[in-house]
Amino acid sequence: MSMSHVICVGSVAKDVFFPTSEGVFLDTPEDVTAQRKVAFEVGAKYQIEDRFEALGGVAANTSVGLARLGISVSCYGGTGSDDTAKWIRREFDREGVDVKLLEEYPGVKSDLSAILVFTGDGERTIFYNRDSAERLRVDASKFPGASWMMMSALNGAWEENMQQAILGAKNAGAKLAVNPGQQNMKDNLSRVLEAVGRADILLLNKDEAIELVAGLSQDAQLLNDEWFLLQALFRHGARKIAMTDGARGAWGYDGVECIRAVAKHPERGIDTTGAGDAFGSAFLAAEISGKSLAEALQWGMANGAHVVRFYGAIEGLLRQEEIELRMADVSVESVAMPS
């Protein structure tokens, strides 16, 4: 494995999962932004048979995914000064993730999420409390020695943090991988598009791609076309794009070839948390390891498909020998570019 070092910048949290078959699902098509809801009885108590705890936050999930695939990695995020922070550091140590850049804020609570996972379909509703992530101040001088910088959703003074992260990568001569945050896109799409235009690797799902390209293009009727999305993002400056779309698979484009990857034996998982992060960390690890675009998509898809078999974003992350065995479960084909 190469001696590349990756710094993952973004959110770090503890996630607590409560799998439940309780709750009544309601279809509310009249509410365009929330067409399906779940209801619980007011004042009731619901017993959960088991609970699961795991690291959470995109930067944390991606860091562990890379470490398991043999990549040297540091996580650059913030925690409080509480027992949860100690737990987070222990988990990183166990996984071989460097924590020198993990900042601790006195008198602050570490970020925590309580996640209801509905056992019928593996979908989830997340309740989160952010305190430490809001305080993160990225410092461009802390990136020497990095060969890659992975930037995901940012909180607090996120625009300044994004500028500092990009500047830090540039000064270190590091390549930039970008996984745009949905809240950042809502807050200031043009600022996120600036980062996307500098990305050596852009990792995103199709919904995020549509939102970004809608900000670039007047051609709204083409926004559902994967080829149109990939080309628009490439023309904007992203050098290599990996775009997922759930059960429909993933697409990769580098200006030369366009590849579609599809699971040969798709399985429904028990918890979708972290599937995108698992895809992203494996795709990036494959790129760092000199794999082809098709192989990188196979690594990403194999990792994402395995993570959803477990609660949380961490337990199902694969190691290199495992991912190489599971690549064969993903078929890849070249997509002919429309003339």
C-alpha positions as CSV (number, residue, x, y, z in Angstrom):
1,M,0.0,0.0,0.0
2,S,1.3,3.5,-0.8
3,M,2.4,5.8,2.0
4,S,-0.2,8.4,1.1
5,H,-1.7,10.2,4.1
6,V,-5.3,11.4,4.1
7,I,-6.8,14.0,6.4
8,C,-10.6,13.8,6.8
9,V,-12.2,17.1,7.8
10,G,-15.7,17.3,9.2
11,S,-18.1,15.8,11.7
12,V,-17.3,13.4,14.5
13,A,-20.0,12.0,16.8
14,K,-21.3,9.1,18.8
15,D,-24.4,7.4,17.4
16,V,-26.8,5.3,19.5
17,F,-29.1,3.1,17.5
18,F,-32.6,1.9,18.7
19,P,-34.0,-0.7,16.3
20,T,-37.8,-0.8,16.5
21,S,-40.8,-2.2,14.8
22,E,-43.1,0.2,16.6
23,G,-44.5,3.4,15.1
24,V,-47.3,3.8,12.5
25,F,-46.2,5.0,9.0
26,L,-48.3,7.7,7.4
27,D,-48.2,8.7,3.7
28,T,-48.5,12.5,3.4
29,P,-48.1,13.3,-0.3
30,E,-49.5,16.8,0.2
31,D,-46.3,17.6,2.2
32,V,-43.8,17.7,-0.7
33,T,-40.7,17.8,1.5
34,A,-41.8,15.0,3.9
35,Q,-44.1,12.6,2.1
36,R,-43.8,9.8,4.6
37,K,-44.0,10.2,8.4
38,V,-44.0,7.9,11.4
39,A,-46.2,8.4,14.5
40,F,-45.8,7.2,18.1
41,E,-48.4,7.4,20.9
42,V,-47.9,10.5,23.1
43,G,-47.0,9.5,26.7
44,A,-46.3,5.9,25.8
45,K,-43.1,3.9,26.6
46,Y,-41.6,1.6,24.0
47,Q,-39.1,-1.2,25.0
48,I,-36.2,-1.6,22.6
49,E,-34.8,-5.2,22.6
50,D,-31.2,-4.1,21.9
51,R,-29.2,-1.0,21.3
52,F,-26.0,-0.3,19.3
53,E,-23.3,2.3,19.7
54,A,-20.9,3.4,17.0
55,L,-18.8,6.3,15.8
56,G,-20.7,8.6,13.6
57,G,-20.2,11.7,11.4
58,V,-18.9,11.6,7.9
59,A,-15.3,12.5,8.7
60,A,-15.2,9.7,11.4
61,N,-16.9,7.1,9.2
62,T,-14.6,7.9,6.3
63,S,-11.5,7.8,8.5
64,V,-12.3,4.4,9.8
65,G,-13.2,3.1,6.3
66,L,-9.8,4.3,5.0
67,A,-7.9,2.9,7.9
68,R,-9.5,-0.6,7.5
69,L,-8.3,-0.5,3.9
70,G,-4.7,0.1,4.9
71,I,-4.6,3.9,4.3
72,S,-2.8,6.2,6.7
73,V,-5.4,8.6,8.0
74,S,-6.0,11.5,10.5
75,C,-9.5,12.7,11.5
76,Y,-9.7,16.5,11.8
77,G,-12.8,17.4,13.8
78,G,-14.0,18.5,17.2
79,T,-15.2,16.8,20.4
80,G,-16.2,18.1,23.8
81,S,-14.4,17.4,27.1
82,D,-16.7,14.7,28.3
83,D,-16.8,10.9,28.6
84,T,-18.2,10.7,25.1
85,A,-15.0,12.3,23.9
86,K,-12.9,9.7,25.7
87,W,-15.0,7.0,24.1
88,I,-14.6,8.5,20.6
89,R,-10.8,8.6,21.0
90,R,-10.7,5.0,22.2
91,E,-12.6,3.9,19.2
92,F,-10.3,5.8,16.8
93,D,-7.2,4.3,18.5
94,R,-8.7,0.8,18.1
95,E,-9.2,1.4,14.4
96,G,-5.7,2.9,13.9
97,V,-7.0,6.5,13.0
98,D,-4.6,9.3,14.1
99,V,-6.2,11.8,16.5
100,K,-3.6,14.5,16.6
101,L,-5.9,16.8,14.8
102,L,-9.0,16.0,16.9
103,E,-9.7,19.1,18.8
104,E,-11.2,19.0,22.3
105,Y,-13.3,22.0,23.6
106,P,-13.4,22.5,27.4
107,G,-16.9,22.6,28.9
108,V,-18.5,21.5,25.7
109,K,-20.5,18.3,25.0
110,S,-19.4,16.0,22.3
111,D,-21.9,15.5,19.4
112,L,-24.4,12.7,20.0
113,S,-27.2,11.2,17.8
114,A,-30.1,8.9,18.8
115,I,-31.2,7.0,15.7
116,L,-34.5,5.1,15.4
117,V,-34.1,2.3,12.8
118,F,-37.3,0.9,11.5
119,T,-36.8,-2.9,11.3
120,G,-39.4,-3.3,8.5
121,D,-37.2,-1.6,5.9
122,G,-34.0,-0.4,7.5
123,E,-34.9,3.3,7.1
124,R,-34.2,5.7,10.0
125,T,-35.1,8.9,11.7
126,I,-32.2,10.7,13.4
127,F,-32.3,13.0,16.4
128,Y,-29.0,14.8,16.8
129,N,-27.4,17.3,19.1
130,R,-24.5,19.3,17.8
131,D,-22.3,21.3,20.1
132,S,-18.6,20.5,19.4
133,A,-19.0,20.4,15.6
134,E,-20.3,24.0,15.6
135,R,-17.0,25.1,17.3
136,L,-14.6,23.6,14.8
137,R,-12.2,26.2,13.3
138,V,-10.1,24.6,10.5
139,D,-6.6,25.9,10.4
140,A,-4.8,25.8,7.0
141,S,-1.4,25.5,8.6
142,K,-2.2,22.0,10.0
143,F,-2.1,20.0,6.7
144,P,1.6,19.5,6.0
145,G,2.4,15.9,5.2
146,A,-1.1,15.2,3.7
147,S,-1.2,13.8,0.2
148,W,-5.1,13.8,0.2
149,M,-7.6,16.0,2.0
150,M,-11.2,14.6,2.3
151,M,-13.7,17.3,3.0
152,S,-17.3,16.5,3.9
153,A,-20.2,18.4,5.5
154,L,-18.9,21.2,7.7
155,N,-20.7,23.0,10.6
156,G,-20.4,26.2,12.5
157,A,-18.4,28.8,10.5
158,W,-18.4,26.3,7.6
159,E,-17.7,28.7,4.8
160,E,-14.5,29.9,6.5
161,N,-13.7,26.3,7.4
162,M,-14.1,25.2,3.8
163,Q,-11.8,28.0,2.6
164,Q,-9.1,27.1,5.2
165,A,-9.4,23.4,4.3
166,I,-9.0,24.1,0.5
167,L,-6.1,26.4,1.2
168,G,-4.4,23.9,3.6
169,A,-4.7,21.2,0.9
170,K,-3.3,23.5,-1.8
171,N,-0.3,24.6,0.4
172,A,0.5,21.0,1.3
173,G,0.3,20.0,-2.4
174,A,-2.5,17.5,-1.4
175,K,-5.2,16.3,-3.7
176,L,-8.8,17.1,-2.7
177,A,-11.7,14.8,-2.3
178,V,-15.1,16.5,-1.8
179,N,-18.3,15.0,-0.4
180,P,-20.7,18.0,-0.3
181,G,-22.9,18.4,2.7
182,Q,-26.6,18.9,2.0
183,Q,-27.0,21.6,4.6
184,N,-24.0,23.5,3.2
185,M,-25.6,23.3,-0.2
186,K,-28.9,24.7,1.1
187,D,-27.0,27.5,2.9
188,N,-24.8,28.6,0.1
189,L,-24.8,26.5,-3.1
190,S,-22.3,28.7,-4.9
191,R,-19.7,28.3,-2.2
192,V,-20.1,24.5,-2.3
193,L,-19.8,24.7,-6.1
194,E,-16.5,26.5,-5.7
195,A,-15.2,23.5,-3.7
196,V,-16.7,21.0,-6.2
197,G,-14.9,22.8,-9.1
198,R,-11.5,22.1,-7.3
199,A,-12.2,18.4,-6.5
200,D,-9.8,15.7,-7.7
201,I,-12.5,13.3,-6.6
202,L,-16.2,14.3,-6.2
203,L,-18.2,11.8,-4.1
204,L,-22.0,12.3,-4.0
205,N,-25.4,10.7,-4.5
206,K,-27.7,11.5,-7.4
207,D,-30.0,13.8,-5.4
208,E,-26.9,15.9,-4.5
209,A,-25.7,15.9,-8.1
210,I,-29.1,17.1,-9.2
211,E,-29.1,20.0,-6.7
212,L,-25.6,21.0,-7.7
213,V,-26.2,20.9,-11.4
214,A,-29.5,22.7,-11.1
215,G,-27.3,25.6,-9.7
216,L,-25.1,25.4,-12.9
217,S,-27.6,24.6,-15.7
218,Q,-30.8,26.0,-17.2
219,D,-31.6,22.6,-18.7
220,A,-34.0,21.3,-16.0
221,Q,-35.5,18.5,-18.1
222,L,-32.1,16.8,-18.3
223,L,-31.5,16.8,-14.6
224,N,-32.6,13.1,-14.2
225,D,-30.1,12.0,-16.8
226,E,-27.0,10.5,-15.1
227,W,-24.8,11.3,-18.2
228,F,-25.9,14.9,-18.2
229,L,-25.1,15.3,-14.5
230,L,-21.7,13.7,-14.7
231,Q,-20.7,15.8,-17.7
232,A,-21.9,19.0,-16.1
233,L,-19.9,18.4,-12.9
234,F,-16.8,17.4,-14.9
235,R,-17.1,20.5,-17.1
236,H,-17.4,22.5,-13.8
237,G,-13.9,21.2,-12.8
238,A,-14.3,18.0,-10.8
239,R,-11.7,15.7,-12.3
240,K,-13.2,12.3,-11.3
241,I,-16.8,11.8,-10.2
242,A,-18.4,8.9,-8.3
243,M,-22.2,9.2,-8.0
244,T,-24.4,6.7,-6.2
245,D,-28.2,6.1,-6.6
246,G,-29.2,3.5,-4.0
247,A,-30.4,0.2,-5.5
248,R,-29.8,1.5,-9.0
249,G,-26.0,1.3,-8.4
250,A,-23.3,3.9,-9.1
251,W,-21.7,5.8,-12.0
252,G,-18.1,6.9,-12.4
253,Y,-16.7,9.4,-14.9
254,D,-13.2,10.8,-15.4
255,G,-13.5,12.6,-18.7
256,V,-12.3,9.6,-20.6
257,E,-14.6,6.7,-19.6
258,C,-18.0,6.5,-18.0
259,I,-18.7,3.3,-16.0
260,R,-21.9,2.1,-14.4
261,A,-21.7,-0.4,-11.5
262,V,-24.6,-2.6,-10.3
263,A,-24.8,-5.1,-7.5
264,K,-25.4,-8.6,-8.9
265,H,-27.3,-9.9,-5.9
266,P,-28.8,-6.8,-4.2
267,E,-29.8,-7.4,-0.6
268,R,-32.0,-5.3,1.6
269,G,-29.9,-4.2,4.7
270,I,-31.0,-3.7,8.2
271,D,-29.8,-0.1,8.5
272,T,-28.8,2.4,5.8
273,T,-26.7,4.6,8.0
274,G,-23.2,5.2,6.6
275,A,-23.7,3.4,3.3
276,G,-22.6,6.5,1.3
277,D,-19.6,7.1,3.6
278,A,-18.6,3.4,3.2
279,F,-18.8,3.8,-0.6
280,G,-16.8,7.0,-0.5
281,S,-14.0,5.7,1.7
282,A,-13.5,2.6,-0.4
283,F,-13.6,4.5,-3.7
284,L,-10.9,6.9,-2.4
285,A,-8.8,4.0,-1.0
286,A,-9.0,2.3,-4.4
287,E,-7.9,5.5,-6.1
288,I,-5.0,5.9,-3.7
289,S,-4.0,2.3,-4.4
290,G,-3.8,2.9,-8.1
291,K,-7.0,1.0,-9.1
292,S,-9.0,1.7,-12.2
293,L,-12.2,3.6,-12.2
294,A,-14.2,0.4,-12.7
295,E,-12.4,-1.3,-9.7
296,A,-12.8,1.8,-7.5
297,L,-16.6,1.6,-8.2
298,Q,-16.6,-2.1,-7.3
299,W,-14.7,-1.4,-4.0
300,G,-17.2,1.4,-3.2
301,M,-20.3,-0.7,-4.0
302,A,-19.0,-3.7,-2.1
303,N,-18.2,-1.7,1.0
304,G,-21.6,0.1,1.0
305,A,-23.5,-3.1,0.5
306,H,-21.8,-4.7,3.4
307,V,-22.2,-1.8,5.9
308,V,-26.0,-1.9,5.6
309,R,-26.0,-5.4,7.1
310,F,-25.1,-4.0,10.5
311,Y,-26.3,-1.2,12.7
312,G,-24.2,1.9,12.4
313,A,-21.7,3.1,9.9
314,I,-18.6,1.3,11.2
315,E,-19.1,-2.4,12.0
316,G,-19.6,-3.6,8.4
317,L,-16.6,-1.7,6.9
318,L,-14.4,-4.1,5.0
319,R,-10.7,-4.8,5.1
320,Q,-8.7,-5.0,1.9
321,E,-8.7,-8.8,1.5
322,E,-12.4,-8.9,2.1
323,I,-13.2,-6.1,-0.3
324,E,-11.2,-7.8,-3.0
325,L,-13.2,-11.0,-2.6
326,R,-16.5,-9.1,-2.7
327,M,-15.7,-7.0,-5.8
328,A,-16.9,-9.8,-8.0
329,D,-20.4,-9.2,-6.6
330,V,-20.5,-5.9,-8.5
331,S,-20.9,-5.9,-12.3
332,V,-19.4,-3.0,-14.2
333,E,-20.0,-1.8,-17.8
334,S,-18.9,1.1,-19.9
335,V,-21.7,3.5,-20.7
336,A,-21.6,4.7,-24.3
337,M,-21.5,8.5,-24.3
338,P,-24.3,10.1,-26.2
339,S,-23.0,11.6,-29.5
